[in-house]
Amino acid sequence: MGLQKGAKPNNPAGRKVGSKNAATTDLKIWVRGILEKNTDLFESDLLSLESKDRLSVLTTLLKYVIPSVQSTDIKIDTPKFTHIEIGYGKRDEEE
C-alpha cells in the first residue's frame, strides 16, 4: 500500500520526485541506437510481411507515437425546463 498524502516517506533521503531513473535512461538510449542503425533493415523486413501481419505491426507501433485517447466526463449546468408549450396550427401573427 502506498503512503497517504502528506505522509513522510520511509526513506526521506531517497530519489527526488521527478528525477530520472539512470537504468531506464540508459536502456532507452541503447534501444534508440539499435533502431536508428537498423531502420533500412526494419523497413525491408516490414515490407516482406503479408499485409495483415504488416498492419498488425504498424498498429502495435502506433500506440508508441500517438497519444491514447482517454474518456472524459463533462458536466454542464443548464437551466431545467419544467414546462414547454408546443403550439399547433396557425401562429397568432398570421391571423
Secondary structure in CASP SS format (residue, H / E / C, confidence):
PFRMAT SS
TARGET T0000
AUTHOR 0000-0000-0000
METHOD secondary structure of the structure
MODEL  1
M C 1.00
G C 1.00
L C 1.00
Q C 1.00
K C 1.00
G C 1.00
A C 1.00
K C 1.00
P C 1.00
N C 1.00
N C 1.00
P C 1.00
A C 1.00
G C 1.00
R C 1.00
K C 1.00
V C 1.00
G C 1.00
S C 1.00
K C 1.00
N C 1.00
A H 1.00
A H 1.00
T H 1.00
T H 1.00
D H 1.00
L H 1.00
K H 1.00
I H 1.00
W H 1.00
V H 1.00
R H 1.00
G H 1.00
I H 1.00
L H 1.00
E H 1.00
K H 1.00
N C 1.00
T H 1.00
D H 1.00
L H 1.00
F H 1.00
E H 1.00
S H 1.00
D H 1.00
L H 1.00
L H 1.00
S H 1.00
L C 1.00
E C 1.00
S H 1.00
K H 1.00
D H 1.00
R H 1.00
L H 1.00
S H 1.00
V H 1.00
L H 1.00
T H 1.00
T H 1.00
L H 1.00
L H 1.00
K C 1.00
Y C 1.00
V C 1.00
I C 1.00
P C 1.00
S C 1.00
V C 1.00
Q C 1.00
S C 1.00
T C 1.00
D C 1.00
I C 1.00
K C 1.00
I C 1.00
D C 1.00
T C 1.00
P C 1.00
K C 1.00
F C 1.00
T C 1.00
H C 1.00
I C 1.00
E C 1.00
I C 1.00
G C 1.00
Y C 1.00
G C 1.00
K C 1.00
R C 1.00
D H 1.00
E H 1.00
E H 1.00
E C 1.00
END
